[in-house]
Amino acid sequence: MTESVERYYIPAPEILIPERLRVLKHDETCGLFNDSGDIDAHARHEEGLYHRGTRFLSQLTLTLLGTRPLLLSSAVHRDNLLMSADLTNPDVYVDDRVVLPRGSLHVYRSKLIYRDVCHERIHVRNFIDEPLEIALAIGFSADYADIFEIRGQHRPRRGRLLEPRTGANFVALGYEGLDGVERSTHLECDPEPYAVSGTEIRLRLQMEAHSEHVFSVDISCESAAINAKKAARGARLSQPAALAQAEQAHAQQDRFQCVIETSNEQLNAWLTRSAADLGMLLTSTPAGLYPYAGVPWFDTTFGRDGIITALECLWLSPNIARGVLLFLAQTQAKAGDPAHDAEPGKILHEARSGEMAALGEVPFGRYYGSVDATPLFVMLAGAYFRRTGDAAFMELLWPNVAAAIEWLERYGDADRDGFIEYQRTSASGLIQQGWKDSHDSVFHADGTLAEGPIALCEVQGYAFAAFMAAAELADVMGQQERRRTLMDAGRTLKERFQERFWCPDIAMYALALDGDKNPCRVRTSNAGQCLFTDIARADHADAIVRSLHDDVFFSGWGVRTLADIEPRYNPMSYHNGSIWPHDNALLAAGVNFRNDKTLATRILRSQLEASTYFDSSRLPELFCGFRRREGKPPTSYPVACSPQAWAAGSVFMLVQSCLGVTVEGTRNRIVIKHPRLPDGLDRLSIRNLQIGQASADLVLQRYAGTVGLSVERPKGNVEVLLLN
């Protein structure tokens, strides 16, 4: 492995624990628990209670009568607010005699994360006819590991663990970081327990026959910054009060403005889970809601991920795009900083808040090493305006759009060859800076890794779309001359792109041009994304669609990132042969307005069938690209984020692409062009699709060879146009 692989590679343990991982999250605090509701980072290294990239709890174990309870069932509720687990006692022996049969006690655990606190409520019920004295204990520890340590990066020095502080009903674990920040984990039990130490809370329950005891444990993440925020909120809430507030906030959220319902229950389950996951990942920032990329490795702001997630959901919920645009505008680079791959006008790649980022042990405090976030930002700005017609917001955003375009023209094309390239300036930054950012993702037909600067094919498409979007916005700003120069730049790029990137021998665009301007003649899904941005010529687009349909790409579960005939193909790799839901959604979006929606409907159906094999119908960040086999589920990728924002958003873009839906806020018009429904789906309704102050319900029904549309409950000035 190269140094960069060792540095940022996410390891998998030698033996993966078969228990499912249960995830809860609220804003910048998340918990990863096993089925029983415990945390054991020794068994599975990613388990823990996290806040802003630091693990505040690495062990939390419930024991009953000195042993681990038996698991009956567990689940995270559909709205992702509450995790519950039903447990019971195992057989209890004294001198080889069972003195308490299994199933005598029922233990019900419910967990909620809300406002930096993990609230747990535990019910213990005695189902036998005799009184019992029950010993129950909660063990705990905190390692305060940075997320990059958990991902495998070694630190020669760490801060120091502080001596635990205990009281009658609480214990505080502490850590003083090398960054000068003191972090602590505060556990408080109600009612007062039998004993408290620095590693355990013990209770003795005197239980009458058929009686029940209820107690709670609140686990707070603490630091000076967190405590200041908590002081402004007032007293800490009990679990029932916190749950009531969380449910009220969830009901009032304007995160998804409309609901999709279908005749297919499996698709309904996938849609419901995806909406709930996006609701959980959407995090409050000073700029508005931002979809954090994924739990656990990427639970923070990522520019590319946030933009693509916003694009996936834009037709349904433009407020997500508004939050993303504002946040990225506020964090746009103002000056050059080679240590963080920053240049004026460049859009953020990721921002981290942990100890290692603060100390510069990783460059990701604010890191700008992505070549595509900047053109994607401009694309999203243009798409948001077309969706909403919000000229006032565009006037506010225009200086940031102009700065992003200037970055494309000045820094993105440093050698002035007309294409956008990247090469890192940070010694510890990412080598590859497109969405496939594995070190080995860009190579030639013989498998040789390409040397930089690298010009990726899909990035040229993003740049073309950015120029065209900026031209449209320049027109809104009354800058006609700027509009013309931007249109000319886009047209010139599109023409030169066909000349330099098209490879007739593989009937695809080259993956990239290397530093010597030699094309990487490799069949990849990157070329398919060129349809999404409309940089592809019509005949080239037809050839690419045919290739994506072929078995070398289509596994039966979706389109692979790399054709299985290429030298670096590996279905178990991160980027060289795996299947990514968001990538498939972008490929489907590329045929949105084509008469032939076969690729889009095929992708939707295959991804739908894949979703039924994953827990709670949740598609992960990616899964392996093995060919589909009869009776076999898709093969999991061992360290994929789940939930993950752009994977959750993929179903909404897939539905949009199959239906050919565009919401035109500038015209108060909804256009549905060449709609198709995949096999097994006969009816689909979109309730409360909003456009400005107007809204409508749309119902699409399959008929022989076509799809019909009915418009129900229109409100306000809205036109609905069907083009079949």
C-alpha positions, -999 to +999 in steps of 0.1 A: +000+000+000+011+036-006+014+060+023-018+077+014-037+044+014-024+036+049-032+070+061-069+072+051-078+036+045-108+024+065-099-010+080-123-039+085-118-061+116-105-096+111-140-110+121-171-089+115-197-093+143-229-106+127-252-084+148-268-055+131-256-020+138-283+003+151-278+040+144-293+071+160-283+106+152-294+142+161-275+171+147-238+165+155-242+136+179-246+100+168-246+066+184-238+032+169-251+004+190-254-034+187-288-052+186-290-053+224-284-015+227-249-020+240-216-004+228-185-026+226-157-011+205-135-041+212-160-063+194-168-039+165-144-010+163-169+016+150-194+012+178-197+042+201-213+075+211-198+103+190-200+141+190-183+161+163-158+135+152-148+123+187-160+091+204-173+100+239-183+065+248-165+033+236-182+008+260-218+006+274-228-029+285-260-039+304-257-070+326-285-088+344-277-111+373-240-109+363-245-119+327-255-105+293-293-107+287-307-127+259-319-106+229-355-111+218-358-083+192-347-048+185-354-021+160-350+016+152-384+031+147-394+042+112-389+079+121-353+071+133-359+088+166-360+059+190-342+025+192-358-002+213-346-036+224-365-064+241-343-086+263-348-114+289-328-133+314-309-165+305-313-196+327-298-188+361-281-218+378-271-225+414-252-258+419-263-271+385-299-263+393-320-237+374-332-213+400-346-187+376-357-200+342-351-179+311-379-157+302-388-148+338-378-112+334-385-088+306-361-059+300-371-032+276-345-006+266-354+025+246-328+050+234-331+085+220-303+110+210-314+146+213-294+177+218-260+161+226-276+136+251-282+099+247-313+093+268-319+057+279-350+043+297-349+008+310-380-012+321-376-044+341-406-065+347-409-097+368-433-122+353-431-149+379-452-153+411-423-148+435-404-117+447-369-113+434-338-093+442-322-084+408-287-072+404-283-051+373-253-032+362-242-008+334-205-008+326-189+019+306-157+035+294-146+063+271-115+063+249-121+098+233-107+084+200-108+107+170-127+093+141-095+091+121-079+069+148-109+046+146-104+045+108-069+032+114-046+062+116-019+058+143-011+087+166+023+088+182+009+110+211-025+114+226-040+135+253-046+122+288-076+105+304-087+123+336-096+106+368-134+098+369-156+120+392-185+102+409-215+112+429-245+095+444-262+092+410-236+103+384-201+097+370-181+120+348-153+106+326-129+131+312-101+136+286-078+165+281-068+167+244-036+178+229-057+206+213-063+220+248-100+210+248-113+191+278-140+167+268-161+147+292-189+121+293-215+125+320-237+096+330-266+102+354-290+076+368-325+081+381-335+069+406-303+068+426-284+036+421-270+012+447-234+020+438-214+042+414-178+038+403-156+051+375-165+020+354-199+009+365-234+019+378-250-009+399-286-013+408-304-037+432-340-041+423-364-055+450-391-068+428-425-081+440-443-107+419-454-093+386-440-059+394-421-035+372-392-011+378-383+018+355-350+038+356-332+060+332-296+068+323-287+100+305-253+102+288-242+137+280-213+148+257-196+177+274-171+204+265-169+241+269-186+247+235-213+221+242-219+234+277-224+270+265-250+258+240-267+237+267-267+267+291-287+287+265-313+259+263-319+256+300-323+225+322-316+190+308-347+171+297-359+137+309-362+110+283-400+113+279-398+151+277-369+149+252-389+124+231-419+146+231-398+176+219-381+154+193-414+141+180-429+176+179-399+189+160-400+160+136-437+166+129-430+203+122-400+199+100-402+212+065-376+188+053-397+168+029-426+188+016-444+160-003-449+123+000-446+096-027-468+065-024-470+036-048-488+003-055-455-015-046-451-020-009-413-028-012-408+006-030-429+023-003-407+008+024-375+020+005-390+055+000-401+057+037-367+046+050-348+069+027-369+099+037-363+091+074-326+086+069-323+119+051-343+135+079-318+121+104-287+131+084-299+167+078-281+186+105-288+222+117-260+247+108-260+285+111-267+285+073-296+261+076-300+223+071-271+204+057-271+167+048-241+152+067-225+126+044-228+094+063-224+075+096-199+067+110-170+077+088-183+108+071-207+123+097-198+159+088-202+184+060-189+173+026-193+196-004-197+171-032-220+148-011-242+176+001-246+191-034-255+157-050-279+149-022-295+183-027-298+176-065-313+142-059-341+158-037-344+191-054-377+184-072-393+174-040-376+196-014-357+227-025-351+239+010-323+212+013-305+228-016-309+263-001-291+252+031-263+235+012-258+265-010-257+289+019-233+268+039-209+263+010-210+300+001-200+309+037-171+284+037-159+292+001-121+297+000-111+333+000-073+328-004-047+302-014-036+277+012-016+248-003-017+228+029-054+225+025-056+224-013-075+258-011-076+285-038-098+316-041-133+307-051-130+269-045-158+251-027-152+230+004-145+193+002-150+185+039-148+201+073-138+182+105-140+193+141-121+166+160-088+168+178-066+155+149-081+181+125-075+209+151-039+199+155-033+195+117-026+158+121-050+155+092-056+183+067-094+181+069-103+209+094-113+228+063-101+209+033-107+219-004-092+189-022-120+181-046-121+192-082-158+188-087-174+205-057-169+239-073-186+233-107-213+212-089-220+242-066-227+264-096-249+236-111-269+234-080-274+272-078-287+272-114-309+242-107-323+257-075-332+289-094-350+269-121-369+249-094-379+279-073-376+311-094-361+327-063-342+357-079-336+374-045-317+344-032-297+342-065-288+379-061-274+371-026-255+341-040-242+356-072-208+368-058-201+332-048-212+318-081-190+344-099-160+334-076-166+297-084-166+304-121-134+324-117-118+295-100-128+272-129-112+296-154-081+306-135-072+277-111-092+247-124-076+251-158-041+260-147-024+249-179-050+267-201-058+237-223-095+242-219-101+213-194-105+212-156-076+193-139-065+186-104-032+178-087-029+180-049-008+207-033-011+193+002+015+166+009-011+148+031-041+155+009-061+133-014-042+120-045-074+116-065-099+144-062-129+133-081-158+114-066-138+082-070-111+093-047-093+060-041-056+062-049-060+036-077-092+048-094-076+066-124-056+044-147-048+034-183-060+004-203-030-016-192-037-009-156-010+016-151-019+044-127-023+078-144+001+106-134-014+140-129-026+166-134-058+146-141-087+158-162-117+136-154-144+132-181-174+138-157-158+169-143-157+184-178-194+177-179-199+195-145-179+224-158-200+226-189-232+226-169-217+252-145-209+276-174-244+272-188-260+276-153-239+307-146-249+321-180-286+317-170-280+334-137-259+362-153-290+369-174-311+371-142-285+396-128-288+417-160-252+409-170-258+402-207-221+404-218-211+380-190-239+357-201-225+356-237-190+349-226-201+321-203-223+305-230-193+307-254-170+290-228-195+262-223-200+256-260-162+256-266-157+231-238-183+208-252-168+208-287-133+202-275-145+175-251-158+154-280-125+157-298-102+148-270-122+124-248-142+102-272-126+068-278-143+049-307-124+017-298-143+014-265-174+034-276-171+056-245-155+088-233-121+082-218-121+081-180-096+110-180-067+127-196-034+122-177-007+149-172+007+143-207-029+146-222-030+109-230-066+095-226-073+067-201-092+044-224-111+026-197-148+018-195-162+034-164-195+048-151-179+082-151-187+084-188-223+077-180-225+108-158-216+129-189-252+123-200-265+138-168-247+171-176-256+171-213-220+175-224-224+142-243-231+143-281-264+125-290-247+096-309-221+092-281-249+092-255-267+064-274-235+043-275-228+048-237-264+038-228-259+006-248-227-001-230-242+005-195-269-020-204-243-047-212-234-074-187-199-060-184-215-031-165-249-042-154-246-068-126-283-074-121-283-051-090-272-020-108-244-005-129-209-011-117-184+017-115-160-002-138-167-027-165-157-062-155-133-066-185-110-038-173-076-047-158-082-032-123-118-046-120-125-059-085-161-062-074-150-059-037-130-026-043-142+008-032-144+023-067-132-002-092-162-025-098-186-018-069-221-005-071-230+029-057-267+039-055-260+076-061-239+068-092-267+047-106-292+076-098-270+100-118-268+076-147-306+072-147-309+110-145-289+112-177-318+097-197-344+119-180-357+135-211-350+107-236-379+088-251-363+055-241-364+052-203-353+015-203-320+022-185-337+043-158-365+018-152-341-011-152-318+007-126-348+016-104-361-020-104-327-035-097-319-011-069-354-017-055-348-054-054-314-049-038-330-027-011-352-056+001-321-075+012-307-048+033-318-042+069-348-018+071-348-014+032-318+009+037-294+010+007-258+015+020-232+038+006-221+010-018-221-028-021-200-052-041-204-056-078-206-094-081-229-107-108-264-114-095-270-150-087-303-168-083-314-169-047-284-149-035-286-114-020-263-085-031-229-088-014-222-062+013-191-040+013-177-044+048-171-008+059-198+011+039-215+040+056-252+032+064-271+054+065-254+076+039-270+108+024-266+104-013-275+067-011-307+077+007-314+104-019-309+081-048-344+067-049-359+101-053-338+109-083-345+075-098-383+081-095-379+115-110-359+101-139-384+073-147-412+098-146-393+126-165-404+152-139-392+188-140-406+214-117-401+249-132-405+275-105-398+303-130-429+293-149-451+278-122-451+246-143-446+209-137-435+190-168-437+152-170-420+139-202-421+104-215-430+088-181-424+051-176-430+028-146-409-003-142-424-038-141-442-045-108-452-008-103-486+001-117-495+033-098-475+061-082-489+092-065-470+124-055-489+142-028-485+180-021-458+187-048-452+224-041-441+251-066-439+285-050-472+291-032-490+266-054-492+228-051-508+197-067-512+160-062-501+139-092-513+103-098-496+083-125-511+050-137-498+024-160-519+015-190-511-007-220-479+007-234-481+041-217-485+059-184-515+082-177-516+112-154-543+127-133-539+160-114-558+162-080-563+190-055-545+217-074-540+248-053-529+282-066-515+290-100-498+258-113-497+242-148-491+205-152-479+194-187-477+157-198-456+149-229-459+113-239 
